[in-house]
Amino acid sequence: EVQLVESGGGSVQAGGSLRLSCTVRGRFGRYCVGWFRQVQGTDRKEVAYRDEEGIIRYAEAVKGRFSFSFDNTKKTLYLQMDNLKPEDTAMYYCASGCPGTRTWGQGTQVTVSS
């Protein structure tokens, strides 16, 4: 069984930075892993994701500002978020597994004030 534990969320002013971490307990896969975000009342959306071919893709809204990385030895995923904007405010979730077999973390809230 895979468990994901996120941390690093918080409240920042626009232009600030945060780094989210997601520690994986259990099998750590380097493919089909990434970050999503959800605003209450809307669908969960992909933010940064490494697919089954190893290609990392970013949502258009975060390109150039967010960076996805992972540390195999620590079994941890990271999302470095720079130049944050109020529209980045959301609950952020890490995910492991390809669609249909995906495991989610509990989420961490990011709030960006103008």
PEZIVEN-V362732 format. One record per residue. N is the residue number from 0. PSI is psi in degrees with one decimal (NA if undefined). Layout:
N|PSI  N|PSI
This chain:
0|135.9  1|133.7  2|139.9  3|131.9  4|113.0  5|155.5  6|167.3  7|-4.4  8|173.5  9|-166.2  10|130.6  11|163.8  12|157.0  13|138.2  14|-12.1  15|-177.0  16|152.6  17|152.5  18|119.8  19|144.7  20|149.8  21|109.5  22|132.5  23|125.5  24|121.5  25|-155.1  26|127.9  27|113.3  28|137.1  29|-2.5  30|156.1  31|51.2  32|152.0  33|-164.3  34|142.0  35|165.6  36|156.1  37|128.1  38|136.7  39|129.7  40|-0.7  41|172.4  42|152.7  43|135.5  44|147.4  45|136.9  46|-53.4  47|131.5  48|135.4  49|116.8  50|-173.1  51|-12.1  52|2.3  53|6.3  54|128.0  55|126.8  56|150.2  57|147.4  58|144.4  59|-36.1  60|-16.7  61|-3.1  62|134.4  63|-10.7  64|-33.0  65|148.4  66|128.2  67|132.5  68|170.3  69|154.5  70|109.7  71|-40.0  72|-31.5  73|-4.1  74|48.9  75|136.7  76|149.1  77|150.5  78|104.5  79|123.6  80|114.5  81|161.6  82|51.4  83|147.7  84|156.1  85|-32.3  86|-5.9  87|-7.1  88|124.4  89|171.9  90|128.1  91|134.6  92|139.1  93|156.7  94|145.6  95|131.4  96|146.4  97|160.9  98|133.5  99|-23.7  100|26.0  101|139.4  102|139.0  103|149.1  104|-178.4  105|-14.4  106|152.7  107|133.4  108|134.5  109|125.6  110|124.3  111|121.6  112|150.0  113|NA
